[in-house]
Amino acid sequence: MHTAAGHREGATCGRGDTARRDGYTRRRPEETALYQCVASYFPELREKMAEQGGLPGFVEEEFQAYLGCGRLEAGCLELTVPLVRALALGGARYTQLR
């Protein structure tokens, strides 16, 4: 069953500690050493590089994408099997979540 916002009842989209029936557990990139290192030092790197002309745009975009990937603050999308099938078969005609 879906709520008015189109979300499945009981769907957590990875929020909180609610256990899902399908066993899914969201990854938590912010807890990895690599993520913490990049998050900690990237602002300083960007600042130092700005003194020398700045980072190339694609490098800046990649770092920002990495820091946003898997973070709930960046958004969340939960697809159900019927929706995935509909999108694969010409999603422009499929206008509402089931």
Secondary structure, DSSP 8 states (H G I E B T S, - for coil): -B-TTS-BTT--TT-TT---TT------GGGSHHHHHHHHHHHHHHHHHHTTT---HHHHHHHHHHHHTT-GGG------HHHHHHHHTTGGG--S--
